[in-house]
């Protein structure tokens, strides 16, 4: 998994501590958004509070898994195409196209 932000020794650079209170739902959402960006909750909140950009990057393993699935489906399709299974071919083509569109959507 890639790390898109350089880690900094925050303890030696930061001297002000703040406490923030959230509902359980808000805390879960903030944690999820921070994880999507490969940031700690504190770093995510600091970037958001300062108006800094924190792009979300797709998980490398999810894209890899989807790509592997699409390749396997494509190979499966080639075998069925050789054997003239037209009904199954339509299903395989549909699944392949859907998996490719998910990959493209996730990859941004």
Biopython code that builds the backbone (N, CA, C, O; Angstrom):
import numpy as np
from Bio.PDB.StructureBuilder import StructureBuilder

atoms = [
    (1, "UNK", "N", (0.840, -1.172, 0.000)),
    (1, "UNK", "CA", (0.000, 0.000, 0.000)),
    (1, "UNK", "C", (0.892, 1.245, 0.000)),
    (1, "UNK", "O", (1.876, 1.312, 0.737)),
    (2, "UNK", "N", (0.551, 2.193, -0.803)),
    (2, "UNK", "CA", (1.339, 3.415, -0.912)),
    (2, "UNK", "C", (1.034, 4.354, 0.251)),
    (2, "UNK", "O", (-0.075, 4.380, 0.785)),
    (3, "UNK", "N", (2.047, 5.116, 0.621)),
    (3, "UNK", "CA", (1.854, 6.193, 1.583)),
    (3, "UNK", "C", (2.050, 7.485, 0.813)),
    (3, "UNK", "O", (3.149, 7.760, 0.333)),
    (4, "UNK", "N", (1.007, 8.274, 0.690)),
    (4, "UNK", "CA", (1.034, 9.445, -0.174)),
    (4, "UNK", "C", (1.467, 10.723, 0.539)),
    (4, "UNK", "O", (1.639, 11.762, -0.099)),
    (5, "UNK", "N", (1.639, 10.651, 1.844)),
    (5, "UNK", "CA", (2.029, 11.841, 2.582)),
    (5, "UNK", "C", (3.277, 11.544, 3.398)),
    (5, "UNK", "O", (3.408, 10.463, 3.972)),
    (6, "UNK", "N", (4.176, 12.490, 3.449)),
    (6, "UNK", "CA", (5.405, 12.335, 4.204)),
    (6, "UNK", "C", (5.109, 12.488, 5.697)),
    (6, "UNK", "O", (4.465, 13.448, 6.121)),
    (7, "UNK", "N", (5.598, 11.510, 6.497)),
    (7, "UNK", "CA", (5.376, 11.591, 7.932)),
    (7, "UNK", "C", (6.341, 12.601, 8.547)),
    (7, "UNK", "O", (7.504, 12.702, 8.155)),
    (8, "UNK", "N", (5.825, 13.338, 9.515)),
    (8, "UNK", "CA", (6.602, 14.378, 10.167)),
    (8, "UNK", "C", (6.560, 14.120, 11.658)),
    (8, "UNK", "O", (5.554, 13.640, 12.180)),
    (9, "UNK", "N", (7.645, 14.434, 12.349)),
    (9, "UNK", "CA", (7.697, 14.296, 13.796)),
    (9, "UNK", "C", (6.856, 15.415, 14.417)),
    (9, "UNK", "O", (7.362, 16.502, 14.695)),
    (10, "UNK", "N", (5.557, 15.131, 14.631)),
    (10, "UNK", "CA", (4.626, 16.160, 15.097)),
    (10, "UNK", "C", (4.829, 16.526, 16.558)),
    (10, "UNK", "O", (4.547, 17.659, 16.948)),
    (11, "UNK", "N", (5.307, 15.602, 17.373)),
    (11, "UNK", "CA", (5.459, 15.879, 18.808)),
    (11, "UNK", "C", (6.419, 17.034, 19.030)),
    (11, "UNK", "O", (6.177, 17.890, 19.880)),
    (12, "UNK", "N", (7.501, 17.064, 18.274)),
    (12, "UNK", "CA", (8.489, 18.136, 18.443)),
    (12, "UNK", "C", (8.074, 19.427, 17.755)),
    (12, "UNK", "O", (8.615, 20.484, 18.080)),
    (13, "UNK", "N", (7.143, 19.384, 16.825)),
    (13, "UNK", "CA", (6.748, 20.578, 16.101)),
    (13, "UNK", "C", (5.456, 21.193, 16.622)),
    (13, "UNK", "O", (5.239, 22.392, 16.444)),
    (14, "UNK", "N", (4.603, 20.419, 17.253)),
    (14, "UNK", "CA", (3.299, 20.908, 17.697)),
    (14, "UNK", "C", (3.305, 21.054, 19.213)),
    (14, "UNK", "O", (3.805, 20.183, 19.925)),
    (15, "UNK", "N", (2.753, 22.150, 19.700)),
    (15, "UNK", "CA", (2.764, 22.375, 21.143)),
    (15, "UNK", "C", (1.378, 22.626, 21.731)),
    (15, "UNK", "O", (1.250, 22.714, 22.952)),
    (16, "UNK", "N", (0.335, 22.746, 20.908)),
    (16, "UNK", "CA", (-1.007, 23.018, 21.385)),
    (16, "UNK", "C", (-1.859, 21.768, 21.210)),
    (16, "UNK", "O", (-1.899, 21.169, 20.135)),
    (17, "UNK", "N", (-2.538, 21.386, 22.287)),
    (17, "UNK", "CA", (-3.414, 20.221, 22.229)),
    (17, "UNK", "C", (-4.857, 20.689, 22.349)),
    (17, "UNK", "O", (-5.175, 21.517, 23.202)),
    (18, "UNK", "N", (-5.724, 20.165, 21.504)),
    (18, "UNK", "CA", (-7.153, 20.492, 21.532)),
    (18, "UNK", "C", (-7.948, 19.209, 21.630)),
    (18, "UNK", "O", (-7.551, 18.181, 21.081)),
    (19, "UNK", "N", (-9.062, 19.263, 22.324)),
    (19, "UNK", "CA", (-9.981, 18.133, 22.382)),
    (19, "UNK", "C", (-11.230, 18.484, 21.598)),
    (19, "UNK", "O", (-11.757, 19.592, 21.696)),
    (20, "UNK", "N", (-11.689, 17.524, 20.824)),
    (20, "UNK", "CA", (-12.867, 17.719, 19.995)),
    (20, "UNK", "C", (-13.811, 16.567, 20.280)),
    (20, "UNK", "O", (-13.380, 15.421, 20.398)),
    (21, "UNK", "N", (-15.096, 16.865, 20.390)),
    (21, "UNK", "CA", (-16.084, 15.834, 20.681)),
    (21, "UNK", "C", (-17.008, 15.645, 19.491)),
    (21, "UNK", "O", (-17.462, 16.608, 18.873)),
    (22, "UNK", "N", (-17.280, 14.369, 19.179)),
    (22, "UNK", "CA", (-18.130, 13.996, 18.061)),
    (22, "UNK", "C", (-19.154, 12.981, 18.526)),
    (22, "UNK", "O", (-18.980, 12.324, 19.553)),
    (23, "UNK", "N", (-20.216, 12.865, 17.759)),
    (23, "UNK", "CA", (-21.136, 11.752, 17.990)),
    (23, "UNK", "C", (-20.438, 10.489, 17.476)),
    (23, "UNK", "O", (-19.435, 10.574, 16.767)),
    (24, "UNK", "N", (-20.966, 9.332, 17.834)),
    (24, "UNK", "CA", (-20.379, 8.075, 17.386)),
    (24, "UNK", "C", (-20.406, 7.993, 15.860)),
    (24, "UNK", "O", (-19.430, 7.574, 15.239)),
    (25, "UNK", "N", (-21.523, 8.393, 15.263)),
    (25, "UNK", "CA", (-21.647, 8.349, 13.802)),
    (25, "UNK", "C", (-20.638, 9.292, 13.142)),
    (25, "UNK", "O", (-20.010, 8.930, 12.147)),
    (26, "UNK", "N", (-20.482, 10.493, 13.690)),
    (26, "UNK", "CA", (-19.522, 11.444, 13.128)),
    (26, "UNK", "C", (-18.097, 10.916, 13.250)),
    (26, "UNK", "O", (-17.302, 11.049, 12.320)),
    (27, "UNK", "N", (-17.776, 10.324, 14.383)),
    (27, "UNK", "CA", (-16.430, 9.784, 14.600)),
    (27, "UNK", "C", (-16.126, 8.663, 13.616)),
    (27, "UNK", "O", (-15.018, 8.583, 13.086)),
    (28, "UNK", "N", (-17.111, 7.794, 13.369)),
    (28, "UNK", "CA", (-16.915, 6.701, 12.407)),
    (28, "UNK", "C", (-16.691, 7.248, 11.004)),
    (28, "UNK", "O", (-15.819, 6.775, 10.275)),
    (29, "UNK", "N", (-17.480, 8.246, 10.634)),
    (29, "UNK", "CA", (-17.348, 8.826, 9.296)),
    (29, "UNK", "C", (-15.991, 9.500, 9.131)),
    (29, "UNK", "O", (-15.338, 9.332, 8.101)),
    (30, "UNK", "N", (-15.562, 10.256, 10.129)),
    (30, "UNK", "CA", (-14.273, 10.942, 10.073)),
    (30, "UNK", "C", (-13.137, 9.923, 10.012)),
    (30, "UNK", "O", (-12.189, 10.102, 9.248)),
    (31, "UNK", "N", (-13.222, 8.860, 10.805)),
    (31, "UNK", "CA", (-12.191, 7.818, 10.793)),
    (31, "UNK", "C", (-12.113, 7.153, 9.412)),
    (31, "UNK", "O", (-11.026, 6.903, 8.891)),
    (32, "UNK", "N", (-13.292, 6.872, 8.830)),
    (32, "UNK", "CA", (-13.330, 6.246, 7.497)),
    (32, "UNK", "C", (-12.714, 7.178, 6.446)),
    (32, "UNK", "O", (-11.931, 6.736, 5.605)),
    (33, "UNK", "N", (-13.068, 8.462, 6.497)),
    (33, "UNK", "CA", (-12.525, 9.425, 5.542)),
    (33, "UNK", "C", (-11.014, 9.584, 5.695)),
    (33, "UNK", "O", (-10.299, 9.727, 4.703)),
    (34, "UNK", "N", (-10.534, 9.560, 6.924)),
    (34, "UNK", "CA", (-9.090, 9.652, 7.167)),
    (34, "UNK", "C", (-8.377, 8.415, 6.629)),
    (34, "UNK", "O", (-7.324, 8.528, 6.002)),
    (35, "UNK", "N", (-8.944, 7.241, 6.870)),
    (35, "UNK", "CA", (-8.335, 5.999, 6.392)),
    (35, "UNK", "C", (-8.280, 5.955, 4.872)),
    (35, "UNK", "O", (-7.310, 5.460, 4.298)),
    (36, "UNK", "N", (-9.327, 6.476, 4.214)),
    (36, "UNK", "CA", (-9.341, 6.510, 2.750)),
    (36, "UNK", "C", (-8.174, 7.330, 2.205)),
    (36, "UNK", "O", (-7.692, 7.088, 1.099)),
    (37, "UNK", "N", (-7.736, 8.292, 2.989)),
    (37, "UNK", "CA", (-6.663, 9.193, 2.558)),
    (37, "UNK", "C", (-5.313, 8.804, 3.155)),
    (37, "UNK", "O", (-4.323, 9.517, 2.989)),
    (38, "UNK", "N", (-5.282, 7.670, 3.851)),
    (38, "UNK", "CA", (-4.053, 7.183, 4.487)),
    (38, "UNK", "C", (-3.503, 8.207, 5.479)),
    (38, "UNK", "O", (-2.294, 8.422, 5.562)),
    (39, "UNK", "N", (-4.405, 8.831, 6.226)),
    (39, "UNK", "CA", (-4.034, 9.812, 7.236)),
    (39, "UNK", "C", (-4.540, 9.362, 8.600)),
    (39, "UNK", "O", (-5.482, 8.576, 8.698)),
    (40, "UNK", "N", (-3.902, 9.871, 9.652)),
    (40, "UNK", "CA", (-4.470, 9.682, 10.982)),
    (40, "UNK", "C", (-5.669, 10.613, 11.101)),
    (40, "UNK", "O", (-5.808, 11.558, 10.323)),
    (41, "UNK", "N", (-6.527, 10.347, 12.068)),
    (41, "UNK", "CA", (-7.685, 11.223, 12.279)),
    (41, "UNK", "C", (-7.210, 12.643, 12.594)),
    (41, "UNK", "O", (-7.770, 13.613, 12.083)),
    (42, "UNK", "N", (-6.194, 12.763, 13.421)),
    (42, "UNK", "CA", (-5.677, 14.088, 13.792)),
    (42, "UNK", "C", (-5.160, 14.841, 12.560)),
    (42, "UNK", "O", (-5.455, 16.022, 12.378)),
    (43, "UNK", "N", (-4.394, 14.151, 11.725)),
    (43, "UNK", "CA", (-3.873, 14.814, 10.518)),
    (43, "UNK", "C", (-4.988, 15.175, 9.551)),
    (43, "UNK", "O", (-4.957, 16.236, 8.928)),
    (44, "UNK", "N", (-5.974, 14.293, 9.426)),
    (44, "UNK", "CA", (-7.107, 14.583, 8.551)),
    (44, "UNK", "C", (-7.855, 15.827, 9.034)),
    (44, "UNK", "O", (-8.169, 16.715, 8.242)),
    (45, "UNK", "N", (-8.140, 15.885, 10.338)),
    (45, "UNK", "CA", (-8.861, 17.035, 10.894)),
    (45, "UNK", "C", (-8.040, 18.320, 10.768)),
    (45, "UNK", "O", (-8.592, 19.385, 10.490)),
    (46, "UNK", "N", (-6.738, 18.222, 10.969)),
    (46, "UNK", "CA", (-5.893, 19.407, 10.856)),
    (46, "UNK", "C", (-5.894, 19.915, 9.417)),
    (46, "UNK", "O", (-6.022, 21.117, 9.186)),
    (47, "UNK", "N", (-5.750, 19.007, 8.447)),
    (47, "UNK", "CA", (-5.758, 19.425, 7.036)),
    (47, "UNK", "C", (-7.109, 20.036, 6.676)),
    (47, "UNK", "O", (-7.171, 21.067, 6.005)),
    (48, "UNK", "N", (-8.195, 19.394, 7.125)),
    (48, "UNK", "CA", (-9.533, 19.913, 6.820)),
    (48, "UNK", "C", (-9.736, 21.280, 7.459)),
    (48, "UNK", "O", (-10.275, 22.192, 6.832)),
    (49, "UNK", "N", (-9.308, 21.414, 8.690)),
    (49, "UNK", "CA", (-9.470, 22.681, 9.405)),
    (49, "UNK", "C", (-8.669, 23.818, 8.804)),
    (49, "UNK", "O", (-9.087, 24.975, 8.853)),
    (50, "UNK", "N", (-7.515, 23.489, 8.236)),
    (50, "UNK", "CA", (-6.665, 24.504, 7.622)),
    (50, "UNK", "C", (-6.979, 24.703, 6.143)),
    (50, "UNK", "O", (-6.339, 25.514, 5.475)),
    (51, "UNK", "N", (-7.964, 23.963, 5.629)),
    (51, "UNK", "CA", (-8.360, 24.099, 4.230)),
    (51, "UNK", "C", (-7.376, 23.488, 3.250)),
    (51, "UNK", "O", (-7.367, 23.838, 2.070)),
    (52, "UNK", "N", (-6.540, 22.565, 3.745)),
    (52, "UNK", "CA", (-5.576, 21.906, 2.854)),
    (52, "UNK", "C", (-6.230, 20.725, 2.165)),
    (52, "UNK", "O", (-7.121, 20.080, 2.716)),
    (53, "UNK", "N", (-5.780, 20.457, 0.966)),
    (53, "UNK", "CA", (-6.323, 19.366, 0.179)),
    (53, "UNK", "C", (-5.841, 18.032, 0.751)),
    (53, "UNK", "O", (-4.672, 17.880, 1.109)),
    (54, "UNK", "N", (-6.753, 17.078, 0.830)),
    (54, "UNK", "CA", (-6.414, 15.724, 1.270)),
    (54, "UNK", "C", (-7.156, 14.757, 0.364)),
    (54, "UNK", "O", (-8.213, 14.238, 0.724)),
    (55, "UNK", "N", (-6.593, 14.518, -0.817)),
    (55, "UNK", "CA", (-7.232, 13.645, -1.798)),
    (55, "UNK", "C", (-7.361, 12.225, -1.277)),
    (55, "UNK", "O", (-6.509, 11.737, -0.534)),
    (56, "UNK", "N", (-8.423, 11.584, -1.673)),
    (56, "UNK", "CA", (-8.612, 10.173, -1.344)),
    (56, "UNK", "C", (-7.962, 9.332, -2.427)),
    (56, "UNK", "O", (-8.142, 9.589, -3.618)),
    (57, "UNK", "N", (-7.215, 8.338, -2.014)),
    (57, "UNK", "CA", (-6.577, 7.419, -2.946)),
    (57, "UNK", "C", (-7.202, 6.049, -2.782)),
    (57, "UNK", "O", (-7.385, 5.588, -1.656)),
    (58, "UNK", "N", (-7.531, 5.394, -3.872)),
    (58, "UNK", "CA", (-8.112, 4.057, -3.761)),
    (58, "UNK", "C", (-7.114, 3.081, -3.178)),
    (58, "UNK", "O", (-5.906, 3.237, -3.353)),
    (59, "UNK", "N", (-7.609, 2.090, -2.497)),
    (59, "UNK", "CA", (-6.735, 1.068, -1.929)),
    (59, "UNK", "C", (-6.114, 0.250, -3.047)),
    (59, "UNK", "O", (-6.809, -0.226, -3.945)),
    (60, "UNK", "N", (-4.807, 0.093, -2.984)),
    (60, "UNK", "CA", (-4.093, -0.645, -4.025)),
    (60, "UNK", "C", (-4.561, -2.090, -4.117)),
    (60, "UNK", "O", (-4.673, -2.643, -5.211)),
    (61, "UNK", "N", (-4.835, -2.701, -2.964)),
    (61, "UNK", "CA", (-5.236, -4.104, -2.992)),
    (61, "UNK", "C", (-6.619, -4.283, -3.622)),
    (61, "UNK", "O", (-6.873, -5.317, -4.239)),
    (62, "UNK", "N", (-7.505, -3.317, -3.486)),
    (62, "UNK", "CA", (-8.831, -3.411, -4.105)),
    (62, "UNK", "C", (-8.714, -3.337, -5.623)),
    (62, "UNK", "O", (-9.356, -4.109, -6.335)),
    (63, "UNK", "N", (-7.908, -2.424, -6.112)),
    (63, "UNK", "CA", (-7.713, -2.305, -7.558)),
    (63, "UNK", "C", (-7.038, -3.557, -8.096)),
    (63, "UNK", "O", (-7.406, -4.058, -9.159)),
    (64, "UNK", "N", (-6.062, -4.056, -7.372)),
    (64, "UNK", "CA", (-5.368, -5.270, -7.802)),
    (64, "UNK", "C", (-6.325, -6.454, -7.867)),
    (64, "UNK", "O", (-6.293, -7.227, -8.824)),
    (65, "UNK", "N", (-7.175, -6.600, -6.854)),
    (65, "UNK", "CA", (-8.138, -7.703, -6.832)),
    (65, "UNK", "C", (-9.131, -7.588, -7.983)),
    (65, "UNK", "O", (-9.450, -8.582, -8.636)),
    (66, "UNK", "N", (-9.616, -6.382, -8.228)),
    (66, "UNK", "CA", (-10.543, -6.182, -9.342)),
    (66, "UNK", "C", (-9.872, -6.442, -10.683)),
    (66, "UNK", "O", (-10.485, -7.015, -11.584)),
    (67, "UNK", "N", (-8.630, -6.028, -10.820)),
    (67, "UNK", "CA", (-7.903, -6.275, -12.071)),
    (67, "UNK", "C", (-7.691, -7.767, -12.291)),
    (67, "UNK", "O", (-7.850, -8.261, -13.408)),
    (68, "UNK", "N", (-7.335, -8.483, -11.232)),
    (68, "UNK", "CA", (-7.168, -9.933, -11.339)),
    (68, "UNK", "C", (-8.482, -10.599, -11.726)),
    (68, "UNK", "O", (-8.501, -11.513, -12.550)),
    (69, "UNK", "N", (-9.575, -10.142, -11.132)),
    (69, "UNK", "CA", (-10.893, -10.689, -11.457)),
    (69, "UNK", "C", (-11.227, -10.452, -12.925)),
    (69, "UNK", "O", (-11.710, -11.352, -13.612)),
    (70, "UNK", "N", (-10.970, -9.240, -13.400)),
    (70, "UNK", "CA", (-11.269, -8.905, -14.800)),
    (70, "UNK", "C", (-10.435, -9.757, -15.755)),
    (70, "UNK", "O", (-10.942, -10.226, -16.774)),
    (71, "UNK", "N", (-9.149, -9.959, -15.424)),
    (71, "UNK", "CA", (-8.298, -10.797, -16.278)),
    (71, "UNK", "C", (-8.781, -12.247, -16.282)),
    (71, "UNK", "O", (-8.819, -12.886, -17.333)),
    (72, "UNK", "N", (-9.147, -12.763, -15.115)),
    (72, "UNK", "CA", (-9.646, -14.143, -15.031)),
    (72, "UNK", "C", (-10.938, -14.287, -15.828)),
    (72, "UNK", "O", (-11.139, -15.274, -16.535)),
    (73, "UNK", "N", (-11.802, -13.296, -15.704)),
    (73, "UNK", "CA", (-13.066, -13.320, -16.449)),
    (73, "UNK", "C", (-12.821, -13.250, -17.956)),
    (73, "UNK", "O", (-13.502, -13.914, -18.736)),
    (74, "UNK", "N", (-11.853, -12.447, -18.348)),
    (74, "UNK", "CA", (-11.514, -12.331, -19.767)),
    (74, "UNK", "C", (-10.993, -13.668, -20.304)),
    (74, "UNK", "O", (-11.370, -14.089, -21.398)),
    (75, "UNK", "N", (-10.134, -14.326, -19.541)),
    (75, "UNK", "CA", (-9.620, -15.639, -19.951)),
    (75, "UNK", "C", (-10.742, -16.672, -20.016)),
    (75, "UNK", "O", (-10.798, -17.485, -20.939)),
    (76, "UNK", "N", (-11.627, -16.631, -19.031)),
    (76, "UNK", "CA", (-12.773, -17.534, -18.999)),
    (76, "UNK", "C", (-13.645, -17.306, -20.238)),
    (76, "UNK", "O", (-14.134, -18.256, -20.850)),
    (77, "UNK", "N", (-13.827, -16.043, -20.592)),
    (77, "UNK", "CA", (-14.619, -15.681, -21.759)),
    (77, "UNK", "C", (-14.001, -16.247, -23.037)),
    (77, "UNK", "O", (-14.720, -16.740, -23.906)),
    (78, "UNK", "N", (-12.683, -16.179, -23.156)),
    (78, "UNK", "CA", (-12.004, -16.693, -24.355)),
    (78, "UNK", "C", (-12.238, -18.192, -24.509)),
    (78, "UNK", "O", (-12.431, -18.680, -25.622)),
    (79, "UNK", "N", (-12.221, -18.917, -23.402)),
    (79, "UNK", "CA", (-12.466, -20.365, -23.461)),
    (79, "UNK", "C", (-13.885, -20.642, -23.935)),
    (79, "UNK", "O", (-14.104, -21.476, -24.814)),
    (80, "UNK", "N", (-14.852, -19.932, -23.342)),
    (80, "UNK", "CA", (-16.249, -20.143, -23.744)),
    (80, "UNK", "C", (-16.497, -19.719, -25.185)),
    (80, "UNK", "O", (-17.300, -20.332, -25.889)),
    (81, "UNK", "N", (-15.815, -18.684, -25.616)),
    (81, "UNK", "CA", (-15.969, -18.200, -26.985)),
    (81, "UNK", "C", (-15.512, -19.268, -27.977)),
    (81, "UNK", "O", (-16.128, -19.455, -29.027)),
    (82, "UNK", "N", (-14.437, -19.963, -27.640)),
    (82, "UNK", "CA", (-13.926, -21.035, -28.496)),
    (82, "UNK", "C", (-14.900, -22.205, -28.587)),
    (82, "UNK", "O", (-14.958, -22.895, -29.606)),
    (83, "UNK", "N", (-15.663, -22.426, -27.523)),
    (83, "UNK", "CA", (-16.591, -23.550, -27.495)),
    (83, "UNK", "C", (-18.007, -23.163, -27.932)),
    (83, "UNK", "O", (-18.917, -23.991, -27.876)),
    (84, "UNK", "N", (-18.201, -21.916, -28.365)),
    (84, "UNK", "CA", (-19.489, -21.422, -28.874)),
    (84, "UNK", "C", (-20.640, -21.540, -27.868)),
    (84, "UNK", "O", (-21.729, -21.995, -28.218)),
    (85, "UNK", "N", (-20.401, -21.139, -26.645)),
    (85, "UNK", "CA", (-21.468, -21.086, -25.636)),
    (85, "UNK", "C", (-22.021, -19.666, -25.622)),
    (85, "UNK", "O", (-21.590, -18.837, -24.821)),
    (86, "UNK", "N", (-22.962, -19.387, -26.497)),
    (86, "UNK", "CA", (-23.435, -18.016, -26.690)),
    (86, "UNK", "C", (-24.215, -17.481, -25.492)),
    (86, "UNK", "O", (-24.061, -16.309, -25.151)),
    (87, "UNK", "N", (-25.035, -18.287, -24.849)),
    (87, "UNK", "CA", (-25.827, -17.805, -23.708)),
    (87, "UNK", "C", (-24.911, -17.410, -22.556)),
    (87, "UNK", "O", (-25.074, -16.347, -21.956)),
    (88, "UNK", "N", (-23.948, -18.273, -22.256)),
    (88, "UNK", "CA", (-23.006, -17.973, -21.175)),
    (88, "UNK", "C", (-22.110, -16.791, -21.529)),
    (88, "UNK", "O", (-21.688, -16.033, -20.655)),
    (89, "UNK", "N", (-21.829, -16.646, -22.818)),
    (89, "UNK", "CA", (-20.957, -15.570, -23.272)),
    (89, "UNK", "C", (-21.545, -14.201, -22.933)),
    (89, "UNK", "O", (-20.812, -13.296, -22.535)),
    (90, "UNK", "N", (-22.849, -14.043, -23.085)),
    (90, "UNK", "CA", (-23.493, -12.763, -22.771)),
    (90, "UNK", "C", (-23.324, -12.428, -21.296)),
    (90, "UNK", "O", (-23.064, -11.277, -20.944)),
    (91, "UNK", "N", (-23.469, -13.423, -20.437)),
    (91, "UNK", "CA", (-23.301, -13.206, -18.992)),
    (91, "UNK", "C", (-21.863, -12.825, -18.680)),
    (91, "UNK", "O", (-21.614, -11.902, -17.905)),
    (92, "UNK", "N", (-20.921, -13.535, -19.280)),
    (92, "UNK", "CA", (-19.502, -13.275, -19.034)),
    (92, "UNK", "C", (-19.118, -11.880, -19.516)),
    (92, "UNK", "O", (-18.402, -11.154, -18.825)),
    (93, "UNK", "N", (-19.590, -11.512, -20.689)),
    (93, "UNK", "CA", (-19.276, -10.182, -21.235)),
    (93, "UNK", "C", (-19.839, -9.090, -20.320)),
    (93, "UNK", "O", (-19.180, -8.082, -20.064)),
    (94, "UNK", "N", (-21.052, -9.300, -19.837)),
    (94, "UNK", "CA", (-21.664, -8.323, -18.926)),
    (94, "UNK", "C", (-20.849, -8.192, -17.645)),
    (94, "UNK", "O", (-20.571, -7.081, -17.195)),
    (95, "UNK", "N", (-20.465, -9.328, -17.056)),
    (95, "UNK", "CA", (-19.655, -9.294, -15.836)),
    (95, "UNK", "C", (-18.306, -8.626, -16.083)),
    (95, "UNK", "O", (-17.830, -7.849, -15.255)),
    (96, "UNK", "N", (-17.701, -8.928, -17.209)),
    (96, "UNK", "CA", (-16.414, -8.330, -17.549)),
    (96, "UNK", "C", (-16.536, -6.811, -17.673)),
    (96, "UNK", "O", (-15.721, -6.072, -17.120)),
    (97, "UNK", "N", (-17.537, -6.356, -18.386)),
    (97, "UNK", "CA", (-17.726, -4.909, -18.559)),
    (97, "UNK", "C", (-18.002, -4.226, -17.227)),
    (97, "UNK", "O", (-17.497, -3.132, -16.974)),
    (98, "UNK", "N", (-18.799, -4.861, -16.377)),
    (98, "UNK", "CA", (-19.082, -4.282, -15.069)),
    (98, "UNK", "C", (-17.816, -4.210, -14.217)),
    (98, "UNK", "O", (-17.574, -3.207, -13.545)),
    (99, "UNK", "N", (-17.012, -5.265, -14.244)),
    (99, "UNK", "CA", (-15.776, -5.253, -13.449)),
    (99, "UNK", "C", (-14.813, -4.189, -13.957)),
    (99, "UNK", "O", (-14.153, -3.529, -13.154)),
    (100, "UNK", "N", (-14.718, -4.009, -15.261)),
    (100, "UNK", "CA", (-13.843, -2.976, -15.814)),
    (100, "UNK", "C", (-14.343, -1.582, -15.443)),
    (100, "UNK", "O", (-13.544, -0.699, -15.130)),
    (101, "UNK", "N", (-15.653, -1.382, -15.476)),
    (101, "UNK", "CA", (-16.166, -0.054, -15.125)),
    (101, "UNK", "C", (-15.935, 0.242, -13.649)),
    (101, "UNK", "O", (-15.697, 1.394, -13.286)),
    (102, "UNK", "N", (-16.000, -0.773, -12.794)),
    (102, "UNK", "CA", (-15.701, -0.571, -11.367)),
    (102, "UNK", "C", (-14.233, -0.211, -11.189)),
    (102, "UNK", "O", (-13.901, 0.682, -10.409)),
    (103, "UNK", "N", (-13.359, -0.897, -11.902)),
    (103, "UNK", "CA", (-11.922, -0.600, -11.810)),
    (103, "UNK", "C", (-11.661, 0.840, -12.224)),
    (103, "UNK", "O", (-10.941, 1.564, -11.536)),
    (104, "UNK", "N", (-12.238, 1.257, -13.335)),
    (104, "UNK", "CA", (-12.033, 2.621, -13.808)),
    (104, "UNK", "C", (-12.601, 3.646, -12.846)),
    (104, "UNK", "O", (-12.016, 4.710, -12.645)),
    (105, "UNK", "N", (-13.739, 3.327, -12.253)),
    (105, "UNK", "CA", (-14.356, 4.247, -11.287)),
    (105, "UNK", "C", (-13.499, 4.364, -10.032)),
    (105, "UNK", "O", (-13.272, 5.467, -9.534)),
    (106, "UNK", "N", (-13.023, 3.233, -9.521)),
    (106, "UNK", "CA", (-12.206, 3.238, -8.300)),
    (106, "UNK", "C", (-10.869, 3.916, -8.552)),
    (106, "UNK", "O", (-10.373, 4.658, -7.704)),
    (107, "UNK", "N", (-10.290, 3.662, -9.711)),
    (107, "UNK", "CA", (-8.999, 4.241, -10.037)),
    (107, "UNK", "C", (-9.084, 5.746, -10.277)),
    (107, "UNK", "O", (-8.075, 6.450, -10.246)),
    (108, "UNK", "N", (-10.301, 6.227, -10.515)),
    (108, "UNK", "CA", (-10.491, 7.674, -10.692)),
    (108, "UNK", "C", (-10.142, 8.094, -12.069)),
    (108, "UNK", "O", (-10.242, 9.276, -12.397)),
]
sb = StructureBuilder()
sb.init_structure("model")
sb.init_model(0)
sb.init_chain("A")
sb.init_seg("    ")
for serial, (resi, resn, name, xyz) in enumerate(atoms, 1):
    if name == "N":
        sb.init_residue(resn, " ", resi, " ")
    sb.init_atom(name, np.array(xyz, "f"), 0.0, 1.0, " ", f" {name:<3s}", serial, name[0])
structure = sb.get_structure()
